[in-house]
Amino acid sequence: MTSVHPVFDVEAVRARYPALSDGRVWLDGAAGSQVPDVVIDAIAGVYRRGLGNQGAAFAVSARLGELVVAARAAVADLVGAPDPADVVFGPSMTALTYRFASTLARRWRPGDEIVVTELDHEANVSPWLQAAHRAGVVVRTAPLDRLSGTLPTQAVTGLMTARTRLVAVTAASNLLGSMPDIPAITGAARRAGALSFVDGVHHCPHAVVDVAGLGADLYLTSAYKWYGPHLAAAVARPGLLDGLEVDNLAGVPGDGPVRFELGTNPFPALAGVVAAVDHLAEPAGRGGTGPGAPPDRRARIVAARAAATAHERALGVALVDGLRSIDGVELLPGWDAARRTATATFLVRGSAPAQVAAALDRAGINVWHGNGYARSAARALGLLDTGGAVRASLNHYNRAEDVDRLLRALTAHAGAPDRDR
Ligand SMILES: Cc1ncc(COP(=O)(O)O)c(C=O)c1O
């Protein structure tokens, strides 16, 4: 059996990804996914057809300008944003978060408050802590529930006061996979008069994203987690960007998302973003739109992502069930969260996480080990100074054989005498 979801043809998807043909098991998409042929070709195509910059009289320049517009439209379609002009590009989610932290902090006054969480990646914590420190703003940290590996809504909303200016929260933990109730949190933030800054980096590749439904004032996503290039986007609630003051060069247009972008955009990467979104709109890797497919890309994305996430979810259940049945393997809390990605993080009795990852590498399996910069969660679980844990994360191109190979290799490792590990 290769595909665990009847309408999702995983072999057709896999055929599009050149890197997957090396025979290894790729279970580290949470750190960076592979890219399909169309993305590679789109990026190379920009270089092949010639480069310049926007604003010149010749044809290449006009084409690059159109590419920027097309890339904003693609990200807007991916996350369900009504207006592409609310999409800001940056080199990484981390860079964008620093950009918005310094921008939003201009409005903060000493004694104001912000809320961050223990479930978040450092990229949605450190920039806010540092900006708060400079502005004399009080930081409140919402604790994760150590037993369930989840972030209870009340843990965040209970910290909001009339002085709360910002709530920074992840839509999915890259360490534990659990997904907080974002609409409940952003709704409470809005009622408290605070902005919500939602880290969608681990969420976006594993969900049918609807930013309006999430209620995020700013939603952040990195294309290299959803089969695209190393480029990130911040998607703003309509109207938000216009009201923000931001540093940029004299002469940069006074309106639109370009105000928030620094220097020349990476045109080849933007072409890769368009190709990745078009790929995500395809029905299960078959290419093209297929007969009967909805005419607009957003509708096709919603249908295709629903099938892909169902495939991942079914595979994730098999992964977790298999891990639980191996003597000596202990899953971190979060594996049974009601809302979660197909990301399983675990320890192996008697082996350091780095040792387990090295043994899996020898068996031809790529996994992550450590804390994945989810430092507060690792600290809360007592793992920050002990090497973290091992993480196996599934993407739409993973299949049942990948899970089986991981489980077999782990069974052998967990059962081996110390000298053979
Ligand atoms: C949940 C989460 N947030 C933020 C980041 C940082 O993203 P970037 O590498 O685009 O700065 C990562 C990276 O792995 C992540 O997993």
The ligand as a Gaussian input file, in Angstrom:
#p B3LYP/6-31G(d) Opt

LIG

0 1
 C        7.353000      27.044000      13.601000
 C        8.475000      27.823000      12.997000
 N        8.471000      29.150000      13.100000
 C        9.439000      29.902000      12.572000
 C       10.515000      29.342000      11.927000
 C       11.561000      30.227000      11.343000
 O       11.366000      30.323000       9.973000
 P       12.452000      30.966000       9.021000
 O       13.524000      29.934000       8.814000
 O       11.722000      31.300000       7.756000
 O       12.981000      32.176000       9.707000
 C       10.582000      27.942000      11.805000
 C       11.717000      27.313000      11.135000
 O       11.928000      26.129000      11.176000
 C        9.532000      27.173000      12.347000
 O        9.521000      25.841000      12.257000

